[in-house]
């Protein structure tokens, strides 16, 4: 079968199952389980001969049954009908208590394809291919396609774990990570930043054997607290030839914000989860369920706050090596919020070189109404001198229109930003804004100009919104409608946060 045929068959089957009430998320989950078992089976055969051990079926206490069948592909593929469904469900439960990557892949796993005939079709489709011989780019293309389709399914809420790949690749093109350097993401979702960094390093360097080994097994380090998303990330990495099936996982299930684990990294690339407040669900004395704000009391943080994004910003700064670099996607409130936000912005500019801010529009994220920015900063060794001398802004929000379906943002749309950023030598930049060219999107502000602003606000715009004045050149009606919906949803999200805050008091 050709690559395009395989992709087509997998998509067709996804649509068939969707008609049966199996969403893309559930389908993706089952594909992940089955692909992993099949590839492990292939790696146990020549020429790989990995000798991977799969357990026998386990009882409810997690102990292997002496005469139980083995939880491997050969046994699974031989089953049919009700026996197949029963064995598959037992297999998932048994593998979930294993250690290492195997246990992480199958954590909390359940069979979501209740029709044995449909389940058999998925198994047969996977069984016909030799996945270990298939190129990583093909496997990756199939899986990334499923991830994006799942992100588009707004009801599932999966979009918050999927950062637009055009934005991720643009960020990586600016940072230009190098071989034999560590790369971390404390909220890695499905692994988009890892994959883009991997592709960049492979494409831009001629790697020697030591560099290849480090890239495969030691470069990437991540946290993801949502079990299903963590599973997808692990599979995504594995299909792209990152990590070993029988090695310890590079991905932690711990909440990155709980404590400083002492590890330091060369690069941190991240899009922390949306939602302003960190909170936990509790049962009060009356037996009612309520949410309580959660603040992380850490000695390495400048400020204690329940604002999730401000906490991630502080955590990322802590985890950078003395010469580490970071690029982080953060919402507008991080730029202007007073109190803890003001103090954190001041400390960030003192201790790191916060050199670039890319302002993004709504309509590019799968979660609607999100107004975000990318903050680029380099850590500096300790000293009394203020490290940020000036901040360069690129306004890719004013008079820019994108929608996810009809006019999605591409890397080409951000090419001018990358050129302005000048990754080869960012100390030699030229503003496109001037008194003579007030429409220029690339402009710098000195540290003194910013520190003099109310609350040290980094929320800066200078371009005029043409839609307010040029009524003859308004966007198409469908673009206007999408923009109105985005703005309403952004407003609703703000009101939800206010309501949630009021309910906790």
N, C-alpha and C positions, 0 to 999 in steps of 0.2 A: 504494500500500500504506500502511496506517496504521502508526503508530509501533509499536503492540503487535504487529502482524503481522510487522514486520521483526524485532523482538526474538525472537518465537516461532520464526521460520524459522531464524534464526542459531543458536538453542539446539537446535532439532531436528537441524540439520546437525552440531552438535557431538556430539550423542548418537550419530548414525549413524557418525561417524568414530571415536568412542570404541570402538564395537563392533569396528572394524577395527584397534584397537590404537593409535590416535592420541589421546593424552591431551589434556586441556584445555590444558596448557602448549604442546604442539606446535601445536594448533589455533589458539590465541591468537597464536602466533608467525606462522603463515601468514596469518591474518586481518590482522595488522599490516602485513606486507609488501604484501599485495594492496590493502588499503585505502589505503595511502600512495601506491602507483602510480596507483590510480584517481582519488584526489583531486588528485594532481598533474596528471593528464590533464584533469580538469574545470577546474582553475585556468589551464590553457593556452588555454582556449576563452572566448568572450565570456560574461559582461561582464568577466571578470577579466584575460584576456590577459597572463598573467604572463611568458610567454616562457621557461619553465623548460626547460633543456637536459638531455636524457637521452642517455647515451653509446650507442655501438654495442657489440655483444658484444665482449668482450675475450679475448685469448689467455691462456695460463697465466702469462705474464710481466706481465699487467695492461695490455697495450697494445691499443688498439682495432683490430679487424679492419676493413680498408678496405671490404670489401663485406659486412660483417656487418650483421645486422638490428638495428634500434634497440630498446633496452631500455625500451619504453613500454607503456602499457595497450592501445593499439590493436593492436599487433603480438601481444601476449600473448593478447588476447581472441579473435583470429582462429584460434588454433591448436586442434588436437584430437588425441586419442589419444597415441601414443608421442611424436609431434612436440611436443605441448604439454609433456609432462613434461621432455623434453630441453631445450627452449628455456627453460622456467621455471628449471631448475637452472642453466643458463648465465647467465641474467639475474641471478639472485641473486648468483652469484660475481662478475659484472661490476660490479654496483652496490656491492658491499662495499668496493671500492677507491676509490670516489668521496670527495670532500671534503665538509666541512660536515655538516648534518643528514642528508643523503642517505646518506653513508658510515656515520654512526653508527647509523642505522636498520637498515642491511643488514650491519653488522659480523658476521662469522662465520655468515652466513645459509646455511641448507640447506633443501632441500625435504623435508618430513616426510610429505607425502601422496603415497605412491607409486602409488596407483591413479589413472590419468589421468581416469577417469570421475568419480570423487569430486572431484578437483581442479577439473574443469570445472564441477561443481555449485556449488562455492564461488565460482568466478569469475563464473558467471552470476548468482548471488545478489547479489554486489556490483555487477555491471554494470548491474542493473536500476534501481538507485537513483542519484539525484543527491545525493551526500553533501555537497557544498559548500552546497547550499540547505537541508539538514536542520539543525534547531536544534542548537546545541552541547549543550543539555541532553539531547536524544535520543541523539545520538552518544555522549555521555559515559555515559549510562545503560547503553547496550549494552556499551560497553567496560569500564566499572567492574564490570558484572555478570559479565563473562568473567574479569576479574582476581580477583574474590572467589571465583568457582567454582574457579579455578585454585588459589587459596590453600587451599581446602577439601580439595584433593587432597593428602593428607598424604604420599604416597609421593614427590611431586615436590619436597618441601621448600620450595615457593614461599611457604608461609605466613609465613616469617621476613621476607619483603619486603613484607608486607601488614599494616599496622596497622589495627585495627578502626576503621571510619569514625566510629562514635559517639564514640570516645575522641578522635580527631583533631578533630572538630567542637567537642567540649567544650573542648579546649585552646585552639582558635582563638577561641571565644566568650569565654574568659577574657582572652587577650592582646589581642584586638581590633585587629589590624594596620590601619594607616592608609595612604591613598594616597601616592604618591611616596616610598615607603620601600622599602628592599631587604629581601628575605626569603631566607634560605639554609637548606639542609638538607645537611649533609656526608655523609649516607648515605640518599639520598632514596627508595630503593626504587622503587615504581611511581608516586610523586608525590602521595600522599594529602594531605600537609600543604600542598603548593602549591595543590591544587585547593580545599581547604577555605578557605584564606586568600583565594584569588581570589573564591570565592563570597561570603565574608563582606564583602569590600571592595565588590563590585558591589551587594550587597543593602543595605548600610548607608550608602552614600554616593551622592550625585548627582555623577557624575564629569564633569569638563569634558574637552575633546578631548586636552589635554596629559596629564591623569591617565590617560585610557583608553590612550593610546599607551604611557605608561610601564608601566602594568599589563600590557599585552600583551607588551612587548618587553624591559623592563629590570628588572622587579621580582624575578624568581626566579633563583636561582643554586644549583646542586646538584652533588654528586658521587655517582657510582654505578659501582663497579668491575666489577660483573657485567654482561657485554655484553647478555644477554637481558633482564635487568631494566631496564637503561638504555634499551633499545629500547622496552620497554613504557611506560616513563615518558615518553619523548619523544612517543610516539603518543598517550598519554593526554592530555598537555598540548595537543598539536596539535588533537585532536578537541574539546577544551574551549576552543578559540580562543586558546590561549596560544602565542606565538612565530609566526614566519613560516617557511614551507616552504623558502625560499631564503636564509634568514639563517644566521649562525653559531649553533651550538647553545649553549644556556645551561647545558648539562649536561657536566661533565667526567668523563672515564673514569679520572682519576688517583686514587690512594689519598689521601684528604684528610689522613691522619695523617702522611704522609711529611715534609711541610714546611709552614711558614707561607708562604702565597703572597702575604701582604701585604694581602689584601682584607679589608675590614671591613663588617659588615652591621648594619642596624637591628634585625632580628629573626632569631633562629635557632630553628627548630622541628624537632625530630628524634626519631627512635627508632632509635638506632644498632643494628647487628646483634647478635643474641644470640651467646653463646659468650664465655666469660670471657677466654680467652687469645688473643693475637695470635701466629700461628705461620706458618712457611714450611716447605714440604716439600723435603727435600734427599736426595741419595744419598751415603751415607757411604763410607769407604774400602773396606769389604767389599762394596760394591755394593747394600746394603740401603736401602730407602726408610724415612726416619724424619722426624719433625716436630721442628723446632727453635723454641723460644720466640723471638719477635720483639719487641724493645723499640725504641721510637722515641726516639732521642737528640736532643731539640730544646731549644734554649736558652730558648725561651719557656715550656717546661713546668716546673712546680714539681718534679715527680718523674719519674724514668725507671722505667717499669714495663712488663711484658708484658700487663697487664690492659687489654683492649681498651676496655671501657666507661670506665675511669678516664682513658685516653688521649683518648677522644672528649670527655669532660667538660672536660679541660684545653684541647683544641683549640677547642671551642665558645666557651669563655671568651676565648681569644685572638682569635677572629674577630669578637667583638662590638665595635661602635663604643663609644665612651666612655659613651654613654647607651643602649646597646643592651639588648634584652630577649631572654631565652631561656626555652624550655619544652622539657624533654628527658625522654624515657621511659628509665628506667634500672633495672636489676635490683637486688634487695635487697643484693647484696654491696657495691655502691658505698656503701651507708649504714653498713656496719659493718666492712668489711675493715681490718685494722691495717696498720702499716708505711706504704707509699706512700699507701694509702687515707686513713689518718688525717691525714697531712700535707696531702693535696689538699683534704679537707673543711675543715681549718682555714684554708687559704689562700683557698678559695672564699668562706668566710664573712667573711674579712678584706677581700677586694677587691670582692665583689659583695654585693648585698642578696638573700640566699637567703631569700625571704619565704614560700614556700608549698611544701608537699609533699603530693601526693595519693597515698595508699597504695591500690594496686589488688590485686584478688584473682586467683587463677588461673582458667582457664575462659573467658577473654575473648580470648586470643591463639590463633592457629592452630597455633603451636608449643606443645605441651603442657608443663605443669609450670613455666611461667614466672611468677615472682612479681616484679611490677614496680611502679614508682612514677613519678610525674611531678614533676620538680624545676623550679620556676619561680624564676628569678633575674634581677635587673637589674644590669647592669654600672655601675660608678661611676668617675669620674675618680680618678686616683691620689691618695693621701693617707695619712697615718699612722692616721687614725681607722678603727676596725673598722666595716664597712658594714652587716653583719647585726645588727639589734637584737633581733629575735625571729623565730621560724619558726612559721607556722600549719600545723597538720596536719589533714587530713581523712581519716578512716579509712573507706575504702570496701572493706574486706577482712573485718573481723571480723563474723561472723553475716550475711554476704552470700553469696548463691549464684547463679551464672550458669553456663550451658552454651552452647556455640556453636550447637547445633541447637534444643534444646527451650526454652531460656530465655536468649536472647542479650541482652547488655547494650545498652541503647538510650540515646539522648541524654536522654530523660526520666528515666532512672534516675540520671543525674548532675546533674539540674536543681538539686537542693538544694546540691550542691557549688558550682555556678556562682553561685547566689544568695549562698552564704556567702562565696565569693571576693570578691564585690562589685567587678566589673571597673570600674564607673563611678568608684569611689573606694575602692581597696583599703586605704587608711589608716583608713577608718571601717568596721571589722569588729566583729562581736559573736560571742563564743564561744557555742556551744550546749551545751558541757560546763560543768558546775559541780559543786560538792559536792552540791547539791540535785538535779542532773540528771546523774548519772554515766554515763548512756547517750548523752550528746551526742557526735556524731562530729567536731565542729569545736573544736579546742583549740590554744592557743598556748603555746610554751615560749620563755623568754628566752635570749639568747645565753649568759649566765652559767650557766644550768641545763644547757645543751647542752655547753658547753666543759668542764664539771665531770664529764661522763659518761666512762666507760672508753673509751679510744680515740676520744674525741669522736664516739661513735656517734649516728647520726641514726635508728637503727632503734627507733622508739618506738611502743608500743601502750599503751592504757589500758582499752579495753573488754574485758569478760569474754566468753569464748567460751561462748555459751549451750548449745551442743551437748554441753559437758562436764557440765552440771548439769541442764538441762531435758530429761530423757529422754522426756517426753510430747509434745514438740513438735519432734521431729527432722524434717529434710527428708524428702521422698519417697525411697523406696529407690533409684530411678534417679539422683536427685541425689546421694545418698550414694555410690553406686557410682562416679559420675563424679568425685566429689571424691577418693575413695580412689585411683582411677586417676591423677588429676592429681598427688596427693602422691607416689605411687610413682614416677611418671615424673620428677618434680622431683628425687627422691632418686637415681634412676638417672643423671640428667644430672650431678648433683654427683659421683657415683662415676666417670663417664666422664672428667670434668675431672681428677680425682685420678689415674686410670689414665694419662691422656695425659701429665700432668706427670711421673709416675714413669717412663714410657717414654722421656722425653727426657733422663733423667739417666743 
